[in-house]
Amino acid sequence: MTVIERVDVYPLSLPAPDGGARTYRTSPPWLSIYGSRRETLLVRIVTDDGTTGWGEALAPVAPEVPAQIVSQLFTPVLVGSDPLAVRPIVDRLRDLMRERGHLGGHQADALAAVDIALWDLAGKLIGQPVVQLLGGAYRDVVPTYVSGLPGKSDADRVAQARDWVARGVRQVKVGLGYGVRADIASVEALRAVHDDLRVAVDVHGVYGLADAMRLGRALVELDAWFFEMPLAFEDVAGHADLATRLDIPVATGESMRHRFEFRPFVDARAVGLLQPDIGRTGITEGLAIAQYAETHHLPVAPHHSAGLGIAVAAGLHVSAAAGNLLAFEYHPTLFPEANRILSTPLEPTPTGMAVPVGTGLGVEVDVAAVEKLVAA
């Protein structure tokens, strides 16, 4: 029987655009810490017959932390295991820290990378794409929405939106949170670009309930698409109050790693759109979240931000296997970096991304490129 022989970890830090040192900072009005460089964690699992599977965790800060979890806690369990026993292995690894925050934080991020690598490995051993192992594809091309529209002014955002509309895009998301009046003005400007342009708004949890309600009501009047992270991520009651009083889907989920974290929001009818990030949930739990949402007649729109090509591929396979998919998040300004670690680049169109063909995740990792980017 083929068994897992070795696990390699690669905490990556891509060079900063300005060539600067590796630092961390906050970026007001958003509260989370961000790095000056694009960072992530890759994991390679190798069997005794030489077959390899690659995984990636969304680890945008200090990827060395989940790397140590993989090396010190997960690897002793993985070595010697049956690589086709993906779900039993994932459950066993999750339970290692059951009394110590096993569902969240760096522990869950590390597990997501291993989980994705196990699915990639299983697909290669069986000779099938991951989406087939998940039960088959509902779609070969995953619909996307353009996320970001970065700029310091509404004029910048409108110019980008017009360019995307000219290329056929009708779904965009803009990151706001600069004050209710300013946010409303931004959405008004974007909605004027095209009658059929759907505009979603993400405010990263910076508002209290009163301001979120004011903005939400304006978004309803503007026929916005969905309202993402309007309140503090942990405020279930606030989200429920908001969701029941607005005729617009309230979306959340990028910070969550497991069904049990989504459950209070779903039970309270506090969310109308679930957004798991496969770089944080892994493939096993990501699809489980989508299926859980489906039992409550809720759609999913998998989140994706700073992950590289492996995380993108994993997200596409889960999106293809989810019957209740709304769309997959596409960041055009971040995407070129995603291909830096791949031998054959992923090629998105303005409105969709093809599910990678081939066994496993369907992507080939450029090992030499990965080794050059290991965080120093």
Secondary structure, 3 states (H helix, E strand, C coil): CCCEEEEEEEEEECCCCCCCCCCEEEECCEEEEEECCCEEEEEEEEECCCCEEEEEECCCCCCHHHHHHHHHHHHHHHCCCCCCCHHHHHHHHHHCCCCCCCCCHHHHHHHHHHHHHHHHHHHHHHCCEHHHHCCCCCCCEEEEEEEECCCCCHHHHHHHHHHHHHCCCCEEEEECCCCHHHHHHHHHHHHCCCCCCEEEEECCCCCCHHHHHHHHHHHHHCCCCCEECCCCCCCHHHHHHHHHHCCCCEEECCCCCCHHHHHHHHHCCCCCEECCEHHHHHHHHHHHHHHHHHHCCCCECCECCCCCHHHHHHHHHHHHHCCCECCEEECCCCHHHHHHHECCCCCCCCCEEECCCCCECCCCECHHHHHHCECC
